[in-house]
């Protein structure tokens, strides 16, 4: 077998390659197709960059600064647009891992988006403890949702049809359901469940509050 470091071809169609990098055993490790798509471990890349591998398709971003400060960027992926409408051209969002220098080696992952008037504003954060903040940079619990001033903080649980239930379930470390709240769309009732006892109370469609029964008949 011949060994190539770089093989260049005159192909210009999407099925041809313009350049190819091979290992000593002549197997292809990277290919640049005629349409500009780059494949690593993939000879027919479907996108501008296509990575393929068994347990090795990983992109690693490393910050070599040995003394990271608070909110210092470790690595990230940014999205940019050239459309001048709305908030204008520029970076419109991204996903960034940053250092929380105030807590030793702790890090947080921030996700940013854009609106019609602002670009690249943080919308969600996962802190070093695993707490998730939506519109909140310092979540006080596993999930902390904060609305903007003058707006309601709403959490929607929506089903695909009226024959199902919208449920909020509470469980323990053994993955057992210990209780919950559910809305039954079939009869418009709000039901409260406690432990293994099943339904303990409900508010029916006539706004009757029922404890230990589902029948509102006197």
VENJOMO-V170047 format. One record per pair of residues at least 4 apart in sequence whose ideal C-beta (glycine too) atoms are under 7 Angstrom apart, sorted by the first residue. I is the first residue (numbers start at 0). J is the second residue. Records with the same first field share a line. If there is no record, write none. Layout:
# VENJOMO-V170047
I->J, J
This chain:
# VENJOMO-V170047
0->24, 25
1->25
2->23, 25
3->21, 25
4->20
5->18, 20
6->19, 21
7->18
8->15, 16, 17
10->15, 16, 17, 33
11->15, 33
12->33
13->32, 33, 34
15->32, 33
16->30, 31, 32, 33
17->31, 32, 33
18->31
19->27, 30
20->28, 29
21->25, 26, 27, 28
22->26, 28
27->42
28->40
29->38, 39
30->38, 42
31->37
32->36, 44
35->47
36->44, 46, 47, 49
37->44, 47, 48
38->42, 43, 44, 49
39->50
40->50, 51, 52
41->49, 51
44->49
45->49
50->56
51->56
52->56
60->74
61->74
62->67, 73, 74
67->71, 98, 100
68->98, 100
69->98, 99, 100, 101
70->97
71->97, 98, 100
72->95, 97
73->96, 97, 98, 106
74->96
75->93, 94, 95, 96
76->93, 94
77->90, 93
78->90, 91, 92, 93
79->89, 90, 91
80->88, 91
81->88
82->88
83->87, 88
85->115
86->113, 114, 115, 116, 117, 118
87->118
89->118
90->118, 119
91->113, 118, 119
92->111, 112, 113, 119
93->111, 119
94->108, 110
95->109
96->106, 108
97->106, 107, 109
98->106
99->105, 106, 107, 127
102->127
105->127
106->127
107->124, 125, 126, 127
108->124, 125
109->121, 124
110->122, 123
111->119, 120, 121, 122
112->120, 122
113->117, 118, 119, 120
121->136
122->134
123->131, 132, 133
124->132, 136, 138
125->129, 131
126->130, 138
130->138, 140, 141, 143
131->138, 141, 142
132->136, 137, 138, 143
133->144
134->144, 145, 146, 147
135->143, 145
138->143
139->143
144->152, 154
145->152
146->150, 151, 152
156->165, 167
157->165
158->163, 164, 165, 184
159->163
161->184, 185
162->185
163->184
164->181, 182, 183, 184
165->181, 182
166->179, 181
167->179, 180
168->176, 179
169->177, 178, 179
170->174, 175, 176, 177
171->175, 177
177->194
178->192, 193, 194
179->192
180->191
181->190
182->189
183->188, 190
186->204
187->204
188->201, 202, 203, 204
189->201, 202
190->198, 201
191->199, 200, 201
192->197, 198, 199
193->199
200->208, 209, 210
201->209, 213
202->206, 208
203->207, 209, 215
205->215
207->215
209->213, 215
